[in-house]
Amino acid sequence: MKHNITVERFGIRLRPITMDDADFIYQIRRNKELSQYIGEIDSQFSVHLTWLEQYFQREGDYYFCIELLSGKPVGTIAVYDIANQAGNWGRWIISPSIPAAPASAWLIFHVAFDILGLSQVYSNTVIDNASVVSFHDNCGISRTRMEPNGLRIKGVSYDLIIHTAPKENWPSIQKKLERSAALAERLLQEDGE
């Protein structure tokens, strides 16, 4: 969906994905280390371009590039499948050397609750993706259910954990994420990013 939402805080910016980001998204999603627990992407770049072109026509889908304030892209994140005041937040992938997880999560919740006015957001995480499951748990985002065999990757079925955050929990989640995001911002500044 074409949108104009741009937000920044903690040394990180979320800005709308553009077609200029196509190669970056393709490369980061095909990175073996980063793509182990995300849905597969076709090896043909043309298929990826078609998906991205179709994204711009889809309503209720806010896809963002995560970038440093210098403009260097470091990942992606989205709120999508919006219906009945709820949205799925995902497509979350970040370059491993960049400590942008807390800030990008804080910003996507800010977009979902404060800008889009959603009443809840949820995420689907492969149960074996222990670091992301732990991240959600430590932020105070509740596990609401498990979806057996919810995602197939390279012919293997994985169970998904669904974490849900209602808007009334946003203030407590916000406080937990702010501490980590402020620390990560200092690391970014020390690295000269």
C-alpha positions in Angstrom: 0.0 0.0 0.0 1.3 3.4 -0.8 1.5 5.4 2.4 3.5 8.4 3.7 4.1 7.4 7.3 7.7 8.1 8.4 8.7 7.9 12.1 12.1 8.0 13.8 13.5 7.7 17.3 16.4 6.1 19.0 18.7 6.6 16.0 16.4 4.5 13.7 13.8 5.6 11.1 10.9 3.7 9.6 10.0 5.0 6.1 7.7 3.6 3.4 9.2 1.0 1.2 9.7 2.1 -2.4 10.6 0.2 -5.6 14.1 1.5 -5.1 14.3 -0.8 -2.1 13.6 -3.9 -4.1 17.2 -5.1 -4.4 17.9 -4.5 -0.7 14.8 -6.4 0.4 15.6 -9.3 -2.0 19.1 -9.6 -0.7 18.3 -9.3 3.0 15.4 -11.8 2.8 17.7 -14.3 0.9 20.4 -14.0 3.5 20.7 -17.6 4.9 21.4 -16.5 8.5 18.5 -14.1 8.5 15.9 -16.0 6.5 16.0 -19.3 8.4 12.6 -18.7 10.1 10.8 -16.5 7.6 8.6 -17.3 4.6 10.5 -18.3 1.5 11.2 -15.8 -1.3 11.3 -17.0 -4.9 14.8 -17.1 -6.3 13.7 -15.2 -9.3 14.1 -11.4 -8.8 11.3 -10.8 -11.3 8.8 -12.7 -9.0 10.0 -10.5 -6.1 9.4 -7.4 -8.1 5.9 -8.5 -9.1 5.1 -9.1 -5.4 6.4 -5.7 -4.5 4.3 -4.0 -7.2 1.2 -5.8 -6.0 2.0 -4.7 -2.4 1.5 -1.1 -3.5 -2.1 -1.9 -4.6 -3.0 -3.7 -1.3 -5.0 -1.9 1.3 -4.3 -2.4 5.0 -0.6 -3.1 4.5 2.1 -0.7 5.8 5.5 -1.9 4.8 8.6 0.0 6.1 12.3 0.1 5.5 14.2 0.3 8.7 17.1 2.7 8.2 19.7 4.5 10.2 19.4 8.3 10.4 22.2 8.4 7.8 19.7 6.8 5.3 21.5 3.4 5.3 18.8 0.6 5.1 19.3 -2.1 7.7 16.0 -4.0 7.6 12.2 -4.2 7.1 9.1 -4.3 9.2 5.4 -4.0 8.5 1.9 -3.9 9.9 -0.5 -5.8 7.5 -3.6 -7.9 7.3 -5.4 -5.1 9.1 -9.0 -6.0 9.9 -11.4 -5.2 12.8 -8.9 -2.8 14.3 -6.2 -5.5 14.5 -3.1 -5.9 12.5 -0.3 -8.4 12.1 3.2 -7.0 12.6 6.0 -8.8 10.9 8.2 -8.9 7.9 10.7 -8.0 10.5 14.3 -8.7 9.4 17.3 -6.7 10.5 21.0 -6.8 9.5 22.7 -8.8 12.3 25.3 -6.2 13.1 22.8 -3.4 13.7 21.1 -3.2 17.1 17.8 -1.9 15.7 15.4 -4.5 17.1 14.1 -2.6 20.2 13.8 0.8 18.3 12.1 -0.7 15.3 9.6 -2.7 17.5 8.9 0.5 19.5 8.3 2.4 16.3 6.0 -0.2 14.7 3.9 -0.3 17.9 3.8 3.5 17.8 2.6 3.4 14.2 0.0 0.7 14.9 -1.5 2.3 18.1 -0.8 6.0 17.9 -1.0 6.7 14.2 -3.2 3.9 12.7 -5.4 3.7 15.9 -5.4 -0.1 16.0 -6.8 -1.8 19.1 -4.4 -4.7 19.0 -1.4 -6.1 17.1 -0.2 -9.7 16.9 2.8 -11.5 15.5 3.4 -15.0 14.2 6.8 -16.4 15.2 8.3 -19.8 14.4 8.6 -21.5 17.7 12.2 -22.5 17.0 13.2 -18.8 16.5 14.1 -18.6 20.2 15.6 -15.1 20.1 12.5 -13.5 18.6 10.1 -15.5 20.8 12.2 -14.4 23.9 12.2 -10.8 22.7 8.4 -10.7 22.5 8.1 -12.4 25.9 10.5 -10.0 27.5 8.6 -7.0 26.1 5.5 -8.1 27.9 3.7 -9.2 24.7 1.4 -12.1 25.7 1.5 -15.5 24.0 -2.1 -16.0 23.0 -2.0 -19.2 21.1 0.0 -21.7 19.1 -0.6 -22.6 15.5 0.6 -26.1 14.8 2.3 -26.5 11.4 1.5 -22.8 10.7 4.4 -22.2 8.3 6.3 -24.3 5.7 9.8 -23.4 4.9 11.8 -25.5 2.4 9.3 -28.4 2.9 9.5 -28.4 6.7 6.4 -27.5 8.8 7.0 -25.3 11.8 4.7 -24.4 14.7 4.0 -20.7 15.2 3.6 -18.8 18.5 1.1 -16.0 18.3 1.9 -13.0 20.5 -0.8 -10.4 20.9 -0.6 -6.9 22.3 -3.8 -4.9 23.0 -3.5 -1.2 22.9 -4.1 -0.9 26.7 -0.8 -2.7 27.2 1.2 -0.3 24.9 2.3 2.0 27.8 4.0 -0.9 29.7 5.5 -2.4 26.5 6.6 1.1 25.5 8.6 1.4 28.8 10.3 -1.9 28.4 11.3 -1.2 24.8 12.5 2.3 25.6 15.2 1.1 27.9 16.6 -1.3 25.3 16.2 1.1 22.5 18.1 3.9 24.3 21.0 1.5 25.0 21.1 0.4 21.4 21.0 4.0 20.3 24.2 4.6 22.3 25.8 1.6 20.6 24.9 3.0 17.2 26.4 6.4 18.1 29.6 4.7 19.4 29.9 2.8 16.1 29.5 6.0 14.2 26.4 4.8 12.4 
